[in-house]
Amino acid sequence: MIKVSVMYPNTPGARFDHDYYRDTHLPLLKARLGDACLYYTIDRALTGPADVPAPYVAMCHIFCESLEAFQAAFAPHAEEIVADIANYTDLAPIRQISEVVVGH
């Protein structure tokens, strides 16, 4: 199993619409990926260590059976999904794809 993590740096003055991200963007992503997306999670930052700001304002984690399954499902819709980012933030997301070594 793999996890696609998309993280948004907590940059002062940046715009991030958590409601749009939760209610529109991630459902759009799930709809386009279909069964390739087993499930996803969304994190909304509270704080960092010792009450300093969290390094990321938000994150999502998309779980798929394999890198190939994710890439095959994402590629045909990449332009639409990436274009939707401007509707909820002016931040540049940081992406990482990881192998899930231990799950729940």
ABEGO torsion letter per residue (X at the ends): XBBBBBBBBBBBGBBBBAAAAAAAAAAAAAAAAEAABABBBBBBBABBBGGBBBABABBBBBBBABAAAAAAAAAAAAAAAAAAAAAABABBBBBBBBBBABBX
